[in-house]
Amino acid sequence: MSEPFVTCIIPVYNGERFLAASIESLFAQTRPIDEIIVVDDGSTDGSAAVARSFGDAITYVHQENAGPVVARNRGLAAAAGDFISFCDADDLWEPRKLEQQLLHFAERPELGYVVGHV
Protein backbone atom coordinates (compact mmCIF):
# COMPACT_ATOMS: atom_id res chain seq x y z
CA MET A 1 0.00 0.00 0.00
CA SER A 2 1.37 3.41 -0.91
CA GLU A 3 1.82 6.26 1.54
CA PRO A 4 -1.18 8.60 1.74
CA PHE A 5 -0.90 12.07 0.23
CA VAL A 6 -1.24 14.65 3.01
CA THR A 7 -2.28 18.27 2.61
CA CYS A 8 -1.96 20.88 5.34
CA ILE A 9 -4.03 24.06 5.11
CA ILE A 10 -2.97 27.21 6.96
CA PRO A 11 -5.52 30.02 7.05
CA VAL A 12 -3.87 33.34 7.88
CA TYR A 13 -5.12 36.82 8.62
CA ASN A 14 -2.47 39.35 9.61
CA GLY A 15 -0.24 36.59 10.91
CA GLU A 16 3.06 37.91 9.55
CA ARG A 17 4.69 37.67 12.98
CA PHE A 18 4.11 33.91 13.34
CA LEU A 19 3.56 32.49 9.85
CA ALA A 20 7.18 31.63 8.94
CA ALA A 21 7.73 29.66 12.15
CA SER A 22 4.44 27.83 11.63
CA ILE A 23 5.38 26.82 8.07
CA GLU A 24 8.89 25.82 9.18
CA SER A 25 7.39 23.52 11.83
CA LEU A 26 5.56 21.73 9.01
CA PHE A 27 8.79 21.30 7.04
CA ALA A 28 10.40 19.83 10.19
CA GLN A 29 8.00 16.88 10.33
CA THR A 30 9.56 13.42 10.51
CA ARG A 31 6.98 12.35 7.92
CA PRO A 32 7.05 15.03 5.21
CA ILE A 33 3.84 16.81 4.26
CA ASP A 34 3.05 16.46 0.56
CA GLU A 35 1.21 19.74 0.08
CA ILE A 36 1.00 22.96 2.10
CA ILE A 37 -1.65 25.51 1.18
CA VAL A 38 -1.59 28.95 2.80
CA VAL A 39 -4.90 30.78 2.42
CA ASP A 40 -4.44 34.49 3.04
CA ASP A 41 -7.77 35.82 4.29
CA GLY A 42 -7.24 39.42 3.15
CA SER A 43 -4.26 40.24 5.36
CA THR A 44 -3.12 43.86 5.46
CA ASP A 45 0.31 43.09 6.95
CA GLY A 46 3.24 41.21 5.41
CA SER A 47 1.64 37.75 5.55
CA ALA A 48 1.62 37.45 1.75
CA ALA A 49 5.35 38.21 1.53
CA VAL A 50 6.13 35.67 4.24
CA ALA A 51 4.11 32.96 2.50
CA ARG A 52 5.58 33.75 -0.91
CA SER A 53 9.11 33.64 0.53
CA PHE A 54 8.75 29.83 0.62
CA GLY A 55 8.42 29.78 -3.16
CA ASP A 56 7.09 26.65 -4.82
CA ALA A 57 7.29 24.69 -1.55
CA ILE A 58 3.81 25.98 -0.70
CA THR A 59 0.68 26.97 -2.58
CA TYR A 60 -0.41 30.52 -1.80
CA VAL A 61 -4.06 31.48 -2.20
CA HIS A 62 -5.43 34.97 -1.56
CA GLN A 63 -9.03 35.86 -0.86
CA GLU A 64 -10.87 38.91 0.38
CA ASN A 65 -11.39 38.81 4.14
CA ALA A 66 -14.22 36.38 4.84
CA GLY A 67 -13.10 34.68 8.05
CA PRO A 68 -11.20 31.52 8.96
CA VAL A 69 -14.00 29.08 8.11
CA VAL A 70 -14.23 30.39 4.54
CA ALA A 71 -10.41 30.35 4.30
CA ARG A 72 -10.28 26.72 5.44
CA ASN A 73 -12.97 25.78 2.92
CA ARG A 74 -11.07 27.62 0.17
CA GLY A 75 -8.02 25.54 1.08
CA LEU A 76 -10.10 22.36 1.03
CA ALA A 77 -11.29 23.17 -2.49
CA ALA A 78 -7.65 23.44 -3.63
CA ALA A 79 -6.37 20.41 -1.69
CA ALA A 80 -5.26 17.17 -3.32
CA GLY A 81 -4.66 15.18 -0.13
CA ASP A 82 -6.04 11.81 0.94
CA PHE A 83 -5.69 13.27 4.42
CA ILE A 84 -6.24 16.93 5.30
CA SER A 85 -4.75 18.68 8.29
CA PHE A 86 -5.19 22.23 9.51
CA CYS A 87 -2.59 24.39 11.18
CA ASP A 88 -3.36 27.90 12.38
CA ALA A 89 -0.83 30.53 11.38
CA ASP A 90 0.30 31.00 14.98
CA ASP A 91 0.64 27.28 15.80
CA LEU A 92 3.73 25.09 15.79
CA TRP A 93 3.66 21.35 15.20
CA GLU A 94 5.78 18.96 17.21
CA PRO A 95 8.15 17.16 14.80
CA ARG A 96 6.42 13.76 15.07
CA LYS A 97 2.81 15.03 15.00
CA LEU A 98 1.96 13.89 11.49
CA GLU A 99 3.87 10.62 11.80
CA GLN A 100 1.99 9.72 14.98
CA GLN A 101 -1.41 10.69 13.62
CA LEU A 102 -0.93 8.68 10.43
CA LEU A 103 0.13 5.72 12.56
CA HIS A 104 -3.23 5.85 14.34
CA PHE A 105 -5.03 5.79 10.98
CA ALA A 106 -2.94 2.82 9.84
CA GLU A 107 -3.66 0.92 13.06
CA ARG A 108 -7.36 1.79 13.10
CA PRO A 109 -8.65 2.36 9.56
CA GLU A 110 -12.19 2.87 10.85
CA LEU A 111 -11.16 6.25 12.32
CA GLY A 112 -12.60 9.32 10.62
CA TYR A 113 -10.22 11.78 12.26
CA VAL A 114 -7.58 12.14 14.95
CA VAL A 115 -6.74 15.19 17.01
CA GLY A 116 -3.88 16.19 19.24
CA HIS A 117 -3.68 18.55 22.16
CA VAL A 118 -0.60 20.24 23.54
Buried (B, 14 or more C-beta within 10 A) or exposed (E): EEEEEBBBBBBBBBBBEBBBEBBEBBEBBEBEBBBBBBBBBBBEBBBBEBBEEBEEEBBBBBBEEBEBEBBBBBBBEEBEBEBBBBBBBEBBBBEEBBEBBBEEBEEEEEEEEBEEEE
